[in-house]
Amino acid sequence: MLILADNALTDLPPRIGRLRRLRTLDLGHNALTSPPEEVGELTGLDGCLHLHDNRLRTVPPWLGRELPALEKLDLRWNGTVVDPGLVGELERRGCVVLR
């Protein structure tokens, strides 16, 4: 588990993608405008991805493809435009999506 919440982060270092055994990542309460692409390399992420209360504009489609074991995606309090197809895909797999 890695908790980086409440740090006013606008991006993450590329090496975050090396944390392949990471199961939960909390990026809530920051200033991210999109999930960093390196998050897609976190193939062990099977718990929660917290992206709530950032400045996300959209959620990229790779999020559903690259994180097949994700159990919970928290997108609340972003004003984000979320592709209903992506949300549907995640929910069909059993991922809880909080919007």
C-alpha positions in Angstrom: 0.0 0.0 0.0 1.3 3.4 -0.9 -0.5 6.5 0.5 0.4 9.8 -1.3 -2.8 11.6 -0.4 -2.9 15.3 0.6 0.4 16.3 -1.0 -0.7 18.7 -3.8 0.9 16.4 -6.3 0.5 17.4 -10.0 2.4 14.3 -11.3 4.4 11.3 -10.2 7.9 10.2 -11.0 8.0 7.6 -13.8 9.7 5.1 -11.5 6.4 4.6 -9.7 5.6 2.0 -12.4 8.3 -0.2 -11.0 6.2 -1.0 -7.9 4.7 -4.1 -9.5 3.7 -5.7 -6.1 1.8 -2.6 -5.0 -1.8 -3.6 -4.3 -3.4 -0.3 -3.2 -2.5 3.3 -4.3 -4.0 6.4 -2.7 -3.5 9.5 -4.7 -6.6 11.3 -3.3 -6.7 15.0 -2.4 -3.9 16.1 -4.8 -3.9 18.2 -8.0 -3.6 15.5 -10.7 -5.3 16.3 -14.0 -5.0 12.7 -15.3 -3.8 9.4 -13.8 -0.1 9.1 -14.7 0.5 6.5 -17.4 2.9 4.7 -15.1 0.0 3.7 -13.0 -0.9 1.3 -15.8 2.3 -0.6 -15.2 1.2 -1.5 -11.6 0.0 -4.9 -12.7 -0.3 -6.1 -9.1 -2.8 -3.4 -8.2 -5.8 -5.5 -7.1 -7.1 -3.4 -4.3 -8.1 0.2 -4.5 -6.9 3.1 -6.7 -8.0 6.3 -5.0 -8.1 9.3 -7.3 -10.8 11.2 -5.5 -10.6 15.0 -5.0 -8.0 15.8 -7.7 -8.5 17.8 -10.9 -9.1 14.9 -13.3 -10.7 15.9 -16.5 -11.1 12.5 -18.0 -10.2 8.9 -17.2 -8.1 7.3 -19.9 -9.3 4.0 -21.4 -6.0 2.3 -20.6 -7.1 2.3 -17.0 -9.5 -0.5 -17.6 -7.2 -2.5 -19.8 -4.0 -2.2 -17.8 -5.5 -2.9 -14.3 -7.6 -6.0 -14.8 -7.6 -7.1 -11.1 -8.6 -3.7 -9.7 -11.4 -4.0 -7.1 -12.2 -0.4 -6.4 -11.7 2.9 -8.3 -12.6 6.1 -6.5 -13.1 9.1 -8.8 -15.4 11.2 -6.5 -15.1 15.0 -6.3 -13.3 15.5 -9.6 -15.9 16.7 -12.0 -14.5 14.1 -14.3 -16.0 13.1 -17.6 -16.0 9.3 -17.3 -16.6 7.1 -20.4 -19.7 5.0 -19.6 -18.1 2.2 -21.6 -15.1 2.1 -19.3 -17.2 2.2 -16.2 -19.4 -0.6 -17.5 -16.3 -2.7 -18.3 -14.9 -2.2 -14.9 -18.2 -2.9 -13.1 -18.8 -6.1 -15.2 -15.4 -7.3 -13.9 -16.5 -6.7 -10.4 -14.7 -3.4 -9.8 -16.6 -0.9 -7.7 -16.4 2.6 -9.3 -17.3 5.5 -7.1 -18.1 8.6 -9.2 
